[in-house]
Amino acid sequence: MRLSDLQSKDIININDGKKIGNIIDVKINEQGDMEGLVVEQSKFLVSMFTSRNEVEIKWNQIEKIGEDVILVNFMI
């Protein structure tokens, strides 16, 4: 799977069913392993909860990568 394939998928939080946002980048450690996804938050979450417009989803928080969405276990 390519990064461009992942970027087309919505990131959905399994805790509340809401869309977190879309992937804008990945975080890779010094050994070349992917540690997580950098997600641009949807405008609703940014205005309601934080002034930051991006969050990091750690690789172990990803529950399922589907055809159209990526389900994550993410607590704000």
Backbone torsions as a table, in degrees:
resi	resn	phi	psi	omega
1	MET	NA	139.8	-180.0
2	ARG	-98.6	159.2	176.7
3	LEU	-58.6	-39.3	-179.8
4	SER	-62.1	-31.6	175.6
5	ASP	-67.1	-41.4	179.6
6	LEU	-68.0	-37.1	-175.9
7	GLN	-65.4	-21.3	-179.9
8	SER	-82.4	-6.6	-176.8
9	LYS	-95.2	144.1	173.6
10	ASP	-79.0	145.3	175.8
11	ILE	-99.3	118.5	-175.7
12	ILE	-116.4	131.6	178.0
13	ASN	-83.0	121.8	-179.0
14	ILE	-71.7	-16.0	-179.1
15	ASN	-72.8	-33.1	-179.3
16	ASP	-132.8	-2.6	178.4
17	GLY	76.8	6.4	-177.0
18	LYS	-90.8	150.0	176.5
19	LYS	-74.8	126.7	176.8
20	ILE	-81.9	-42.7	-179.0
21	GLY	158.7	-153.3	-179.4
22	ASN	-126.8	150.9	-179.5
23	ILE	-69.1	130.8	174.8
24	ILE	-115.8	-16.2	-178.2
25	ASP	-166.1	170.3	173.3
26	VAL	-123.7	154.1	177.3
27	LYS	-107.0	125.3	-177.3
28	ILE	-123.1	135.2	-179.6
29	ASN	-83.2	-179.4	-176.0
30	GLU	-63.8	-26.4	179.5
31	GLN	-83.6	-4.3	179.4
32	GLY	90.8	9.2	178.4
33	ASP	-88.3	140.2	178.6
34	MET	-75.4	123.9	-179.5
35	GLU	-95.8	-28.3	-177.5
36	GLY	-179.0	-178.4	-179.3
37	LEU	-114.9	138.2	173.2
38	VAL	-97.1	122.3	-172.5
39	VAL	-118.0	130.1	172.7
40	GLU	-81.4	119.6	-175.8
41	GLN	-69.7	150.2	173.9
42	SER	-64.8	154.0	-174.2
43	LYS	-60.6	-31.9	179.2
44	PHE	-63.5	-48.6	-178.6
45	LEU	-64.7	-36.9	179.9
46	VAL	-64.2	-47.3	-175.6
47	SER	-72.1	-29.4	-175.5
48	MET	-85.9	-36.6	-167.1
49	PHE	-120.0	-23.7	-173.8
50	THR	-158.6	160.3	176.5
51	SER	-91.3	-11.2	177.4
52	ARG	-74.1	148.2	179.2
53	ASN	-110.5	6.6	174.9
54	GLU	-142.2	150.6	177.9
55	VAL	-133.7	160.2	176.1
56	GLU	-106.2	127.7	174.2
57	ILE	-101.8	117.1	-179.8
58	LYS	-72.2	149.8	-175.7
59	TRP	-56.4	-36.8	-178.8
60	ASN	-74.3	-8.0	176.4
61	GLN	-87.5	-10.2	179.7
62	ILE	-78.7	122.3	-179.5
63	GLU	-92.8	-41.1	-174.5
64	LYS	-158.1	136.0	173.0
65	ILE	-108.7	112.9	-178.7
66	GLY	-104.1	-171.5	-179.5
67	GLU	-64.4	-42.1	-174.1
68	ASP	-114.6	-19.1	-174.6
69	VAL	-136.8	160.4	170.1
70	ILE	-119.1	121.9	-179.2
71	LEU	-93.3	129.8	-177.9
72	VAL	-130.2	152.9	175.6
73	ASN	-102.0	94.1	-170.3
74	PHE	-128.1	126.9	176.7
75	MET	-108.4	129.0	-179.9
76	ILE	-84.0	NA	NA
